């Protein structure tokens, strides 16, 4: 498979398929007005033996304005960046800051113990610690004859 080389990083390459997938995804989900789209929460997800760990970048919101819901193995993050006041004296030369609703849904490989999930928000980064469900123990059931 072909790969692209980043300028200044000759030792690492990025698979061309990944670049094209990301370009297509960004083009499909982009908002022409420059507002944050529904799938705009960037995150990292990894697992340990005991839990799934998630870090999501959600700058510009207060912790109480972030919603996290977990149903079985589906995690939903949502928030809204509120628009600042609009200027009344003059006109914008550049206006790039995003605002509006943000959301992201991910499916975990297994369910988590939702009663034990911990969520922390600091410096624009949401951190979730989601303990995995305990594996079901094999239980042997004795079958008895009725006759």
C-alpha positions as CSV (number, residue, x, y, z in Angstrom):
1,X,0.0,0.0,0.0
2,X,1.2,3.5,-0.8
3,X,2.0,5.9,2.1
4,X,2.6,9.6,2.5
5,X,5.7,11.0,4.2
6,X,5.3,14.0,6.5
7,X,7.7,16.8,5.9
8,X,10.4,16.8,8.6
9,X,9.5,13.3,9.8
10,X,11.2,11.0,7.3
11,X,11.2,8.0,9.6
12,X,7.5,7.8,10.1
13,X,4.9,7.3,7.4
14,X,1.1,7.6,7.3
15,X,-0.8,5.0,5.2
16,X,-2.4,6.7,2.2
17,X,-5.7,4.9,2.9
18,X,-5.9,6.5,6.4
19,X,-5.3,10.0,5.0
20,X,-8.0,9.6,2.3
21,X,-10.5,8.2,4.8
22,X,-9.9,11.1,7.2
23,X,-10.2,13.6,4.3
24,X,-13.5,12.1,3.1
25,X,-14.8,12.0,6.7
26,X,-13.9,15.6,7.3
27,X,-15.5,16.7,4.0
28,X,-18.7,14.9,4.7
29,X,-19.1,16.1,8.3
30,X,-17.9,19.7,7.7
31,X,-20.3,22.5,8.4
32,X,-20.0,25.2,5.6
33,X,-20.6,27.9,8.2
34,X,-17.6,26.8,10.2
35,X,-19.5,25.7,13.3
36,X,-18.6,22.6,15.2
37,X,-20.2,19.6,13.6
38,X,-21.9,16.7,15.4
39,X,-18.8,14.4,15.1
40,X,-16.2,17.0,16.0
41,X,-15.1,15.7,19.4
42,X,-11.6,14.3,19.0
43,X,-10.7,11.5,21.4
44,X,-8.2,8.8,22.3
45,X,-9.5,5.5,23.6
46,X,-7.3,2.7,25.0
47,X,-7.8,-0.3,27.3
48,X,-6.1,-1.8,30.2
49,X,-6.9,-5.2,31.7
50,X,-9.4,-3.6,34.0
51,X,-10.9,-0.6,32.2
52,X,-11.4,1.4,29.0
53,X,-9.7,4.9,29.2
54,X,-10.9,7.8,27.1
55,X,-9.6,11.3,26.8
56,X,-11.7,13.8,24.7
57,X,-10.8,17.3,23.7
58,X,-13.8,19.5,24.5
59,X,-12.4,23.1,25.0
60,X,-14.5,26.1,25.7
61,X,-17.2,24.5,27.8
62,X,-17.9,24.2,31.5
63,X,-17.8,20.7,33.1
64,X,-21.5,21.0,34.0
65,X,-22.4,21.5,30.3
66,X,-20.9,18.1,29.2
67,X,-23.2,15.1,29.1
68,X,-21.9,11.6,29.2
69,X,-24.2,8.6,28.8
70,X,-23.4,4.9,28.6
71,X,-25.9,2.2,27.6
72,X,-24.3,-1.3,27.5
73,X,-21.2,-0.8,25.4
74,X,-22.2,2.5,23.7
75,X,-20.7,5.8,25.0
76,X,-22.2,9.1,24.0
77,X,-20.5,12.4,24.7
78,X,-22.2,15.7,24.0
79,X,-21.7,19.4,24.8
80,X,-22.4,22.8,23.3
81,X,-20.0,25.7,22.8
82,X,-22.0,28.8,23.3
83,X,-21.6,31.7,20.9
84,X,-20.0,34.8,22.3
85,X,-21.8,38.1,21.9
86,X,-21.9,39.4,18.4
87,X,-20.0,42.7,17.8
88,X,-22.2,45.7,17.2
89,X,-19.5,48.2,16.4
90,X,-17.7,47.2,13.3
91,X,-17.5,44.0,11.3
92,X,-15.5,40.8,11.6
93,X,-12.3,40.5,9.4
94,X,-11.7,36.9,10.5
95,X,-14.1,34.8,12.5
96,X,-12.9,31.2,12.9
97,X,-13.9,30.2,16.4
98,X,-16.4,27.4,16.4
99,X,-19.6,27.2,18.4
100,X,-22.7,25.0,18.6
101,X,-23.4,21.4,19.5
102,X,-20.7,18.8,19.7
103,X,-21.4,15.0,20.0
104,X,-19.6,11.7,19.6
105,X,-20.7,8.2,19.9
106,X,-18.4,5.2,20.2
107,X,-19.0,1.5,20.6
108,X,-16.7,-0.3,23.0
109,X,-15.7,-3.9,22.4
110,X,-17.4,-5.0,25.6
111,X,-19.8,-3.6,28.2
112,X,-18.7,-1.5,31.1
113,X,-19.8,-1.2,34.7
114,X,-21.6,2.1,34.4
115,X,-22.0,2.5,38.2
116,X,-18.2,2.7,38.5
117,X,-17.4,5.1,35.7
118,X,-15.4,8.1,36.7
119,X,-15.4,11.4,34.7
120,X,-13.0,14.3,35.2
121,X,-12.7,17.5,33.2
122,X,-9.6,19.7,33.3
123,X,-8.0,22.1,30.9
124,X,-10.5,21.4,28.1
125,X,-9.9,17.6,28.3
126,X,-12.5,15.1,29.5
127,X,-11.1,11.9,31.0
128,X,-13.3,8.8,31.5
129,X,-12.3,5.7,33.3
130,X,-14.8,3.0,32.5
131,X,-14.2,-0.3,34.3
132,X,-15.0,-3.4,32.2
133,X,-17.8,-5.7,33.2
134,X,-16.7,-8.8,35.1
135,X,-16.6,-11.8,32.9
136,X,-19.4,-14.1,33.5
137,X,-18.3,-17.1,35.6
138,X,-19.1,-20.5,34.1
139,X,-21.7,-22.1,36.3
140,X,-22.3,-25.9,35.9
141,X,-26.0,-26.8,36.3
142,X,-26.8,-30.4,37.3
143,X,-29.6,-31.9,35.2
144,X,-31.9,-34.3,37.0
145,X,-34.2,-36.8,35.6
146,X,-37.9,-36.3,36.2
147,X,-39.0,-39.9,35.5
